């Protein structure tokens, strides 16, 4: 098995529907410009309230991606 080195970034995903959608949207968007995304860890969850109703979910997460060799690209 190959030993990997990872870089960590922080993302904040948002959704009007669910926490899961906020996570999914952030990962899908990040994967458009980053290669080697392997894992995430939710570090904060919060939301917006308007007129007594939840109007947006926000999820802050750490995302790890592999530092690749040129041959991996």
C-alpha positions in Angstrom: 0.0 0.0 0.0 1.2 3.5 -0.9 1.8 6.0 1.8 -0.1 9.3 1.1 0.5 12.9 2.1 -2.5 15.1 2.4 -3.2 18.8 2.3 -6.1 20.1 4.4 -8.5 22.9 3.3 -11.6 24.3 5.0 -14.9 24.6 3.1 -18.3 26.0 4.1 -21.2 24.4 2.3 -24.7 25.8 2.3 -28.1 24.5 1.4 -31.7 25.6 1.9 -32.7 21.9 2.3 -30.5 19.8 4.6 -27.0 19.5 6.2 -26.3 16.6 3.9 -27.0 18.7 0.9 -24.7 21.4 2.2 -21.9 18.8 2.6 -22.6 17.3 -0.8 -22.6 20.7 -2.6 -19.3 21.8 -1.1 -17.6 18.5 -2.0 -19.0 18.4 -5.5 -17.9 22.1 -6.1 -14.4 21.5 -4.7 -14.0 18.4 -6.8 -14.4 20.6 -10.0 -11.0 22.2 -9.3 -9.2 19.8 -6.9 -8.0 16.3 -7.6 -7.5 13.5 -5.1 -10.2 14.5 -2.6 -10.4 11.5 -0.2 -12.2 12.5 3.1 -14.0 15.2 5.0 -14.7 16.0 8.6 -17.5 18.3 9.7 -16.2 20.7 12.3 -19.2 23.1 12.7 -22.9 23.1 11.8 -25.1 26.1 11.9 -27.9 27.8 10.1 -29.9 30.9 9.4 -33.3 31.6 10.9 -35.9 33.9 9.4 -39.4 34.5 10.9 -38.9 31.5 13.2 -38.0 29.1 10.4 -34.7 27.6 9.3 -33.9 29.1 5.9 -30.3 27.9 5.4 -28.0 25.2 6.7 -24.3 25.9 6.8 -21.6 23.2 7.4 -18.0 24.0 8.0 -15.7 21.1 7.2 -12.1 20.1 6.7 -11.4 18.3 3.4 -8.3 16.2 2.8 -6.8 15.7 -0.6 -3.8 13.7 -1.7 -0.7 15.5 -2.9 -0.1 13.7 -6.1 2.9 12.8 -8.2 3.0 14.1 -11.7 2.4 10.6 -12.9 -0.9 10.6 -11.0 -2.3 13.5 -12.9 
